[in-house]
Amino acid sequence: IAVKAETIKIGNPGGFTTPYFATADALSLHLKLAPLFKRQIVVSELVLKTPSVHIEKNPAGKGNWEFTTQKSERSTPAETESAGKSMQFDIAKFSLSDGTL
């Protein structure tokens, strides 16, 4: 499976000074289909062109790189069972060009 995108922007939550956590001019992602059925994400190649990551802390001291997940109060038994299983994530080749941090 191939995914290509241009002008990628990941916004910051409220309370941070910069509007975006990360931006990139382009992203190219190639992943294998069959491993997805075994709860594995296998990326054969990930390319980011001109990425820029803006890390900062808000006035409360929380970093914009600290992500949290929220659990639903109304989970089905199937969702609860699958939530306990982990997924494997592998990247074979990762490249950046003209990036800033």
C-alpha positions in Angstrom: 0.0 0.0 0.0 1.4 3.4 -0.9 0.2 6.7 0.6 1.5 10.1 -0.5 0.5 13.4 0.9 1.6 17.0 0.6 1.4 20.0 3.0 1.0 18.0 6.2 0.2 19.9 9.3 -0.4 18.5 12.8 -1.9 21.1 15.1 -1.1 21.9 18.6 -3.8 21.7 21.3 -4.8 24.9 22.9 -2.4 26.6 25.4 0.7 26.4 23.2 2.3 29.3 21.4 2.8 27.8 18.0 -0.2 26.7 15.9 1.4 23.4 14.7 3.3 20.6 16.5 4.7 19.5 13.2 4.6 20.3 9.5 6.1 18.7 6.3 6.0 19.6 2.7 5.5 15.9 1.7 5.1 12.4 3.1 5.5 9.1 1.3 4.6 5.9 3.1 4.8 2.3 1.8 3.4 -0.4 3.9 2.8 -4.1 3.5 -0.8 -5.3 3.4 -0.6 -8.9 4.7 0.9 -8.1 8.1 -2.1 -5.8 8.9 -4.3 -8.9 9.3 -1.9 -10.1 12.0 -2.0 -6.8 13.9 1.4 -5.8 12.5 2.2 -2.5 10.7 5.3 -3.1 8.5 6.5 0.1 6.8 8.9 -0.7 4.0 9.7 3.0 3.5 8.8 6.3 5.2 10.0 9.6 3.6 9.4 13.1 5.0 10.4 16.1 3.0 11.1 19.4 4.8 9.7 18.3 8.1 9.6 20.8 11.0 8.8 19.8 14.6 8.0 22.6 17.1 8.4 21.2 20.6 7.4 23.3 23.6 5.7 23.2 27.0 2.5 25.0 27.9 2.2 27.2 31.1 1.1 24.1 33.0 4.4 22.3 32.1 2.9 19.8 29.7 4.9 19.1 26.5 3.1 19.1 23.2 4.8 15.8 22.5 3.0 14.2 25.4 0.0 12.4 23.9 -2.7 10.7 26.0 -5.6 8.4 25.0 -9.1 8.5 26.4 -11.0 5.2 27.0 -14.6 5.1 26.1 -17.0 4.5 28.9 -19.2 2.4 26.6 -16.8 -0.2 25.2 -18.2 -3.4 23.7 -16.8 -6.8 24.8 -14.9 -7.1 21.4 -13.4 -3.6 21.9 -12.3 -4.5 25.4 -10.7 -7.7 24.3 -8.9 -6.2 21.3 -7.7 -3.2 23.5 -5.5 -5.5 25.5 -3.7 -6.8 22.4 -0.7 -4.9 21.2 0.2 -4.1 17.7 3.7 -4.6 16.3 5.2 -1.6 14.4 8.3 -1.9 12.2 9.9 0.6 9.9 12.5 -0.8 7.5 13.7 2.6 5.9 13.1 6.1 7.3 14.5 9.2 5.6 14.2 13.0 6.2 15.3 15.7 3.9 15.8 19.4 4.9 14.2 19.1 8.4 14.3 21.3 11.5 13.6 20.7 15.1 
